Amino acid sequence: MKKEKKPSSLGRLMGYVGKYRYLIYASWVLSACSASLDVENETLIQTALWQL
């Protein structure tokens, strides 16, 4: 007896969004860019504070 494989969470999410899945991917890219900019800005702020 072969066990049936459950769909992944990502697969289920893509099933719900249908043809708008490119918006999900775009939101991930924008979120990653935002997070990297935040880390960069935080580093700049810490450097500026250390110089005070």
N, C-alpha and C positions, 0 to 999 in steps of 0.2 A: 504494500500500500504506500503510495507516494504522498508525502505531505504537501498540501497546497501552500504556496508561498504568499505571504501577506504583502500587499503593496506598501512601499515605503511612504513615509510622511510627505516627502517631496513629491512623489508620484501622485498622492492623493490631492495635494495642494494644486498641482498642475492640472489635475482633472477638473477641479472647481473653476479655475480661472479661464480655462478654454483658450480661445484665440487671443486673449489679452496677456498671455504669459510673458511676452516681451516687456511688459510694464514691471513684472516681478523682477526680471533680470536687471532692468534699468534701475530699479529701486535699490537692489543689492550693490550695484556699482556706485551709485550716488552715496549710499551709506558708507561704503568702504572709503571713498574719497573724503567724505566728511570726517570720518574717524581719523584718517591719516593726517588731515589738516589740523585737527584738534590736538593730536599728539605733538605735531610740529610746533604749534602755537604754545602749547604748554611748556615745551622745552625752551622756547624763546623767552617766555615769561619767567621761568625759573632762572635762566641765565641772567636776565636783567635784574632780578631780585638779588642774586648773589653778588652782582657788581655794586649794589648799593652799600 
